[in-house]
Amino acid sequence: EQVKLRNLTVQQNLQIMRSRIEELGITEALVQRQGEHRIRIELPGVQDPAAAKNVIGATASLAFFEVKETGSVNAMTLKDKAGNPVYVARTPVLGGDHIVDARASIGEMGMAEVNIHLDRIGGQKMSQFSRANIGKPMATSYSEYSLDEQGKAKQTQEIISVATIQSQLGDRFRITGAGTYQEAQQLALLLRAGSMTAPVTIVEERTIGPTLGAENIANGFAALGLGMGITLVFMALWYRRLGWVANVALIANMIILFGLLALIPGAVLTLPGIAGLVLTVGMAVDTNVLIFERIRDKLKEGRSFALAIDTGFDSAFSTIFDANFTTMITAVVLYSIGNGPIQGFALTLGLGLLTSMFTGIFASRALINLVYGRDNSRRVRV
């Protein structure tokens, strides 16, 4: 039973950490179990490790309590931020496990607030409690785990707000008292991602310097350059003048793809991402190969170059679309169920499919029309 409970706890914490990392906008983080009760996290491209640690390892949670009078039998004492005692019921109305969404905002009075969205069960509990306690106060508590001087985890809990229930509440309401807007944003992030099942402590921390990272990136780009160079030479020799059109389209494809990656927040080009770029080179050229082979067939049938171009592009489009669509399904599935480097590979693969379709079909045809379209009687060797 203890082993089963430990495995369940580690698995839940794994899922929560992945959710928090996604909320931070880190797209290629690696989160995996290591040993019986340890979790390994790799965060490529993170510039502020301290801020990331505060969010990933935090065990913050909210709970909502009925406020009791001083000296009540079933009451416990919690302190607010000023250190004043607040008497609340021992059992909360509901806990943070019923929160499905939380967003920070600025209220009418200029104070930071957190907009809470509860699940169906939580909404029913809050609705029943608030309906029966209109005009009475309700306290919101904030709890988290921290390490004491002996290195043991301890829980601290304080009241962040006491508000009078003015009307019946539903599954959506807002709370104040979370501090500044930045603190409210961090609290909302933690509430969206969920509360840790068990407290987390950082056992070891390492930072990989630029030397190793630069070497890996250099090797990856060397492979990309070698593959792209061989492809450019082959296309130029095999398809002659049309091959040069394909080469220009391929270079444009890489430029557009790098531009799209630069526009995506949190995207980091790691080795799996470079592998996706290398695969994109082959798939982009494959689009032109299908088109050019169709053009060759039409020219062998004795058709004019202009007619062969039109027929070749039109007849190859359905085949190219089907091939890229099925591969796009694979990329979407990988991005949906994968994490970390797998998502990085799927991202570059998916974007590469879109850019290769654009450059291989539309850009290539525009180049051919621009270069050869003025003289349809010219015979072009392909």
ZAVO-36278 format. One record per atom (N, C-alpha, C, O): x, y, z. Coordinates in steps of 0.05 Angstrom, whole numbers, plus 5000, padded with zeros to 4 digits. Layout:
<recs>
XYZ ...
</recs>
This chain:
<recs>
501649765000 500050005000 501750255000 501150454986 503950255015 505650485016 506950534988 507250764980 507850324975 509050344948 506950464929 507650634912 504450364930 502350454912 501750744917 501450904898 501650824943 501151104950 503451284940 502951504930 505951194944 508151354935 508151394905 508651614895 507651174890 507551194861 505351384851 505751544833 503051374865 500851544857 501551834863 500952014847 502851884886 503552154893 505552274874 505252504865 507652114867 509652214848 508452264821 509152464808 506652094812 505352124786 503652374785 503652514765 502252434807 500552674807 502252924808 501653124794 504452914823 506253144824 507653184796 508053414788 508252974782 509352994755 507353144737 508253324722 504853064738 502853194721 502553494728 502253654710 502553554753 502153824762 504553994754 504254224745 507053884756 509354034748 509354084718 510154304710 508453894702 508353934673 506354164667 506754324649 504154164682 502154374677 503254644684 502754844670 504754664706 505854924714 508055014694 508155254688 509554834684 511654904664 510355004639 511355194626 508154874631 506654974607 505555254612 505555414594 504655304636 503655574643 505855784641 505356014635 508355694647 510555884646 511455934617 512956124612 510355784598 510955824570 513455684560 514555754539 514455494576 516855344568 515955094552 514654914563 516555094526 515354894508 516954634507 515854424500 519554634513 521154394509 522454294535 524554174535 521054334557 522054234583 521753934585 519853814574 523553804599 523453514604 522853474633 524353564650 520653334638 519853264666 519352964667 517552864654 521052824682 520752534683 521552434711 523052564726 520552204717 521052074743 523851964743 524751844724 525251994766 527951884769 528051744797 528051874817 528251474796 528351324821 525551294833 523551324819 525451244859 522851194873 521351444878 518851454875 522651654887 521251894896 522552154886 522252364899 523952134864 525152384854 524152444826 523252264812 524152704819 523252794793 525452964781 526553144794 526152904756 528153054742 526853254723 525053184708 527753504724 526653714707 528953854692 530953934704 528653874665 530554024649 529154254635 527054214622 530154494639 528854734628 530754884609 532155064617 530754804584 532554934564 531655224559 529255274555 533555404559 533055684552 531955854574 531256084570 531655744599 530555904621 532656104631 534956014638 532056354632 533956564640 533856624670 535756744680 531656554683 531356604712 530656354726 528256304732 532656184733 532055924746 530655954773 529055794781 531356174788 530156214815 527156254813 525656134828 526256414793 523356464790 521956204781 519756144790 523256054764 522055794755 521755604778 519755464781 523855594796 523655414819 521455494838 520055324849 521055754841 518855844860 516155754850 514355694867 515755744824 513155664813 512955364812 510855254820 514955224803 514854934798 514554784825 512954594827 516054864845 516054714870 514154824891 513954704913 512655024884 510855144904 508454954909 507654804892 507554954934 505354784942 502954944951 501454864969 502555174938 500455364947 497655254941 497355114921 495755314958 493055234954 491155424969 492055554988 488755444960 486755614973 484655434986 484155204978 483355545006 481055415019 479255625029 480155845036 476655575029 474655765037 473255665063 472255445063 473155835083 472155755110 469855935118 469656175111 468155825134 466055975148 467356105172 468755975188 466956365176 468056515198 466356465223 463856495222 467656395245 466256335270 466656565291 468556725288 465056565311 465356765333 467556665352 468156435353 468656855366 470756795385 469756605407 467756645419 471356385411 470656185431 468755975421 467955805438 468155955396 466455745386 467755475389 470255445389 466055265393 467154995399 468554885375 470854785378 467354885352 468454765328 469954965311 469754965286 471655125324 473155335310 476155295314 476955185335 477655385295 480555395298 481455675291 480055825279 483855735300 484856015297 487056025275 488955875276 486656195256 488656255236 489256555237 487556715245 491556635228 492256915229 492257035201 492856895181 491557295200 491557425174 494357545170 496157495185 494757705148 497357815142 498458005163 500858035166 496658125177 497458315198 497958175225 498858305244 497557915226 497957765250 495557745269 495757645291 493257855260 490957845277 489557575275 489457455253 488557465297 487257205296 484457215282 482957405286 483857005267 481256975254 480256705261 481656505256 477856685272 476656435280 474956325257 473056455249 475656085248 474255965225 473555675233 474555565252 471655565217 470855285221 473155105215 474855165198 473254875229 475454685225 475354555197 477454485186 472954525186 472654405160 472054625139 470154775143 473654645118 473154845098 470554795082 469654565080 469455005072 467054975054 467954815029 466554635021 470154895018 471354734996 474254814993 475055025002 475754634981 478654684978 479454754950 477754774932 482054784946 483054864920 482854654898 483254714875 482254404906 482054194886 479554224868 479354094848 477754404876 475354454859 475754684840 473954754825 478054814840 478555044823 479554934796 481554784794 478155014775 478954924748 480255154732 481655094712 479955404740 481255624726 481455854746 479755894763 483556014742 483956254759 485556454742 487556384730 484556704742 485856914727 486057164744 484257244758 488457294742 488857544757 487857784741 487857784717 486857984756 485858224743 486058454763 486758414786 485358694753 485258934770 482359004775 480859034755 481559034800 478759094807 478059384803 479759544795 475659454809 474659724806 476159924824 476460154817 477059834847 478460004866 481460014860 482960134876 482359884838 485159884832 486759674847 489259674846 485359494861 486759274875 486859024859 485058964843 488958874863 489258614848 487258414859 486858404883 486158254842 484258054850 484557804832 485757824810 483557584842 483757334827 480957234821 479357194840 480357194796 477657094788 477756794788 479356664773 476056674804 475956384808 473756254792 471456364791 474356024780 472255864766 472355584778 474455444776 470155494790 470055234803 468855024785 467455094765 469354774791 468054554776 465154534785 464154684802 463754334774 460854314780 460354254810 458554384821 461854074821 461354004850 462054244868 460654304886 464354374861 465154604877 463154834875 462554974894 462054874850 460055084847 457555024863 456355214874 456754774864 454354704880 454854754910 453054854924 457154674920 457854714948 457855014955 456755094975 459155174938 459255464943 456555584941 455955774957 454955494923 452255604919 450555554944 449155724954 450655304954 449055224978 449955375002 448355475018 452655405006 453655535029 453055835029 452055945049 453455965006 453056255005 450056325007 449356525019 448256154997 445456204999 444556195028 442756345036 445756015044 444955985072 446356185090 445756205114 448456335079 449956515097 450256795085 452356925088 448156885072 448157165061 448257355085 446757335104 450057555083 450457745104 452557665124 453257825142 453657425122 455757325140 458457325126 458657315102 460657335142 463257335130 464257065122 463556855134 465957055101 467256815092 470256875089 470957085077 471956705099 474856745098 476156575077 475356345072 478156695064 479756545044 482556505055 483856705062 483456255057 486056205068 487956115046 487255995026 490556185050 492656115032 494655945047 495656025069 495255715037 497055535051 499255445032 498855415008 501655395044 503855295028 505855145047 505755185071 507454975035 509554835050 512254975047 512755095026 513854965068 516555075067 518354905085 517354735100 520954945083 522854785099 523654945123 524255185122 523754805146 524754935170 527754905172 529054825153 528954985195 531854985198 532954705197 535254665190 531354505205 532254225205 531854095177 532553855174 530754245158 530354135131 527753975128 527353835108 526053995148 523453855147 521254035136 521354275140 519453915121 517254075109 515254145131 514453985147 514354395131 512254495149 510254655133 510954785114 507754645142 505654785129 505055045143 504755055167 504855265127 504055525138 501455595125 501055565101 499555705141 496955775130 496056035142 496256085166 495156225125 494256475134 491756565119 491256475096 490356745131 487856855119 488657095101 489957285111 487957085075 488657305058 486357505054 486757725045 483957415060 481657595058 479257495073 478857245076 477757675084 475157615098 473157795085 473258045088 471257685071 469257835057 466457755066 465957525072 464557945066 461757895073 460357795048 460557925026 458857585050 457357475028 454957655022 453157665039 454957795000 452757974993 450457834979 448157924982 451057624964 448957484949 449857194945 452157124951 448157044934 448756764929 450956744907 450656864886 453056594913 455256564894 454856304878 453456124887 456056304854 455956064838 458655944834 460255934852 459255844810 461855724804 463855934795 466155854790 463056184794 464956394786 464756634806 462556734810 466956704818 467056934836 469957034837 471656924824 470457244853 473157354855 473857394884 472157444901 476557384888 477557434915 479657654914 480957684893 480057794936 482157994937 484057924960 483557734975 486058094964 487958044986 490357884978 491957804996 490757824952 492957664944 495557824942 497657704936 495458084947 497858244946 497958414920 495958514911 500358444909 500658594885 499558444861 498858204863 499458574838 498458444814 500258204806 499257994797 502958234809 504758014803 504357784821 504357554812 503857834847 503257614866 500557484859 500357234862 498657644851 496057524843 496357354818 495057144816 498057434799 498557274775 499857014783 499056804772 501757014801 503056764808 501156584823 501156334818 499456694840 497456534854 495556404834 494856174837 494656564815 492756464795 494056234779 492756044772 496656264772 498056054758 498155794774 497555584763 498755814799 498955574816 496155444819 495955204819 494055614821 491455494824 490455364798 489155164799 491255474775 490555354749 491855084746 490654894737 494455074754 495954824750 495354614770 495854374766 494254694793 493654504814 495554514837 497854614834 494754404859 496354394883 497854134885 496753924878 500354144894 501953904897 500553704917 499553784937 500753444909 499653244927 501353214952 500353164974 503953254949 505853244971 507853464968 508453544946 509053564990 511053774988 513453684972 514253454973 514653874958 516953824941 519353984951 519154224957 521653854952 524153994959 526253944937 526253724925 527854134932 529954114912 532353984924 533654094942 533053754914 535353604924 537953684910 540053714924 537853724885 540353794870 539553974846 537453944834 541354164840 540854354818 543354384802 545554424814 543154354776 545454384758 544754574736 542454584726 546754724727 546454904704 548454824683 550854834688 547554754660 549354674638 550254924625 548755094615 552854964624 554055204613 553855224583 552955024570 554655444572 554355484543 556255304527 555755264503 558455204539 560355044523 559054784512 559054734489 557754634531 556454384522 554054444504 553654314484 552454654511 550254714495 551054814467 549854734447 553154974465 554155064440 555154834422 554754834398 556454644435 557454414420 555154244409 555354164385 553154204425 550854054415 549454194391 548754074371 549054454395 547754614374 549454614349 548454594326 552154644352 553954644329 553754374314 553654374289 553754154329 553453894316 550853864301 550653754279 548753964314 546053944302 545954104276 544854014256 546954354277 546854514253 548754414232 548354464208 550954284240 552754164220 551253944205 551553924181 549753784219 548153574206 546053694187 545553604165 544753914197 542854054180 544154174155 543054144133 546454294158 547854414136 548754204116 548654244091 549853974126 550753764108 548353644092 548553604068 546153584106 543853484092 542753674071 541953594049 542653924079 541554124061 543454164037 542554204014 546154164042 548054194020 547853974000 547854023975 547753724009 547553493991 544953513975 544853453951 542853593988 540253613975 540253823953 539253783931 541554053959 541654273939 543254183914 542554243892 545554043919 547153953897 545653753880 545653763855 544353563893 542853363878 540653483861 540353413838 539053663873 536853793858 537953953834 536753953813 540154093838 541354253816 542354073793 541954143770 543553843799 544653673779 542453503765 542553453741 540553413780 538553223770 536353363754 535553273733 535353593764 533153733751 534053993736 532354133726 536654043735 537754263720 536454533728 536654603752 535254663709 534154933715 531854933735 531655103752 530154733733 527954713752 529154643780 527954713800 531354503780 532654443806 533554693821 533454703845 534454893805 535255143818 532755283830 532955423850 530555263816 528055373828 527355233854 526555363873 527654963855 527154813880 529054903902 528354913925 531554953894 533555043914 532855313927 533155353951 532055493910 531155753920 528755723938 528655853959 526855553931 524555503948 525355373974 524155443995 527255193973 528155063998 529455264017 528955254041 531155434006 532455644024 530355824035 530455904059 528455904019 526256074029 524655934050 523756054070 524255664047 522855504067 524255514094 522955554115 526955484094 528455494119 528255774132 527955794157 528355984116 528256254127 525456304140 525356414162 523356224126 520656254137 520356094163 519156184182 521355844163 521055674186 522455784210 521355784232 524955884207 526356004229 524856254239 524856314263 523656404221 522156644229 519756564245 519156704265 518356354238 515956264253 516856174281 515456234301 519056024283 519955934309 520756164327 520256154351 521856374315 522556614331 520156764341 520356894362 517856734327 515456874336 513956734358 512356854371 514456474361 512956314381 514156364409 516556314412 512556464428 513656514455 514556254468 513056054468 516956254480 517856024495 519155804478 520055614490 519155824452 520255614435 523255624437 524455834433 524455394442 527355374444 528255154424 527254934424 530255224407 531155034387 533254854399 535654924400 532454614408 534254414419 534754204398 533854224375 536253994405 537053784386 534653654373 534653614349 532553574388 530153464375 528853654355 527853574334 528953914361 527854114343 529554124317 528454154296 532154114320 533854114296 533353864280 533453874255 532853634293 532153384279 529653434262 529453334239 527753574273 525353644258 525953814233 524653784213 527953994236 528754164214 530053994192 529454034168 531753804200 533053634180 530953474164 531153444140 528953364179 526853214166 525153394147 524253304126 524853644155 523353834139 524753884112 523353924092 527453884112 528953924087 528153704067 527553764043 528153454076 527453234058 524553254048 524053194025 522753324066 519953334059 519353564040 517653544023 520853794044 520454014027 521253953998 519954023979 523553823995 524553743969 522753533957 522353523932 521653363973 519853153963 517453273948 516453163928 516453503958 514353643944 515153723916 513553673897 517553833912 518453913886 519053663868 518653673844 520053453880 520653213865 518053103852 518053033828 515853093868 513352993857 512353173834 511453073813 512653433837 511753623816 513453593791 512353583769 516153593795 517953583772 517653323756 517953323732 517253103770 516852843756 514352843739 514252733717 512252973750 509853003734 510253173709 509253113687 511853383712 512553563690 514153403669 513653443645 516053243678 517553083659 515752893643 516152863619 513952763657 512152583643 510552733621 510152623599 509552963628 507953123608 509653213584 508753213561 512253283590 513953363568 514653133550 514853163525 514852893561 515352653545 513052583527 513252463506 510652663536 508252623520 508052823497 506152803481 509853013496 509953203474 508453463479 507953613461 507653513504 506153753510 508153993513 510553953518 507054233510 508754473512 509654503541 508454393560 511754663544 512754703572 510654843589 510354763613 509255043579 507255183595 505054993604 504154993627 504154823585 501954633592 503054423611 501554333629 505454333607 506654133626 506854243654 506354103673 507554503657 507754623683 504954623696 504754543719 502954723682 500254733693 499254453701 498254413723 499554263684 498553993689 500153863711 499053723728 502853903712 504453783732 503753883760 503553723779 503454143763 502754253790 499954163798 499554083821 498054163779 495254093786 495053803793 493653733813 496353623779 496053343784 497553253808 496753053821 499653393816 501253313839 500153423865 500853333887 498353623863 497453753888 495953563906 496453563931 494153403896 492653223914 494453023928 494052963951 496452913913 498352723926 499952863948 500352753969 500953103942 502553253962 500853313986 501753294009 498353403982 496653474004 496053234022 496153254046 495453004010 494852764025 497252674042 496952614065 499652684030 502052594044 502652784067 503352684089 502453044063 503053234084 500853234105 501453284129 498353184098 496253184117 496452954137 496152984161 497152714126 497552484144 499852524163 499852444186 502052644153 504352704170 503652914191 504552904214 501953114183 501153314202 499453194225 499653284248 497852994219 496452854240 498352734260 497952754285 500452604251 502552494268 503752714286 504252674310 504452944274 505653154289 503753264310 504653324333 501253284304 499253384324 499053184347 498853264370 498952924341 498752724362 501252724380 501052714404 503652744367 506052764383 506053004402 506852984425 505153234391 505153474408 503053454430 503453564452 500853314425 498753294445 499453114468 498953184491 500552874462 501052674483 503852674493 504552564513 505652814478 508452814486 509053054504 507253214510 511553074512 512453294529 515353344524 516853164515 516253584530 519053654528 520153634500 518953754482 522353484496 523553474470 521753364448 521953434425 519853184456 518053074436 516253294425 515753304401 515353474442 513753704433 515453884415 514453994395 518053924421 519754084405 520053974377 519954124357 520353714375 520553574349 517953604333 517953664310 515753554347 513153574334 512553864325 511353894304 513454064340 512954334333 514354414307 513154524288 516954354305 518454414281 517554254257 517454344235 516754004262 515653834241 513053954230 512753974205 511254024247 508654134239 508954394223 507754434202 510654574234 511054834221 512554784194 512054924174 514354594194 515854524169 513954424147 514354484124 511954274155 510054174135 508554414122 508054414098 507754604139 506254834128 507955004110 507155084088 510455054118 512255224102 513055084076 513355204056 513554824078 514354674054 512054654033 512554664009 509554644043 507254644025 507154914010 506654933986 507655134025 507455404014 509755443993 509255533971 512155394002 514455443984 514555243961 515255323938 513954993966 514154783945 512054813923 512554743900 509654913930 507554933910 507255223900 507555273876 506755403918 506155683910 508655833902 508755973881 510755823919 513155973913 514555863889 515556013872 514755603887 516055483864 514655553838 515955623818 512055543838 510555613813 510855903806 511055973783 510956073827 511356363822 514056413809 514356573791 516156263819 518856293808 518956203779 520156333762 517755973774 517755863747 516356053727 517356113705 514056163736 512656353719 514256613714 514256723693 515756693735 517256933733 519656893714 520257073698 521056663716 523456623701 522856523672 524056623653 520956343669 520456223643 517756303631 517156233608 516156443646 513456503636 513356703613 511356703598 515456863609 515357073588 515656943560 514857063540 516956713559 517356583533 516556293535 518156123541 514056243529 512955963532 514155783511 513855533513 515355893490 516355723469 519155603476 520155433462 520355713497 522955613505 522755323515 520955253530 524755163507 524854893516 526754883540 529054973538 525754793562 527354783586 527954483592 526154323594 530554423594 531354153600 530954083629 532054213646 529353873634 528853793662 529253493664 528953373686 
</recs>
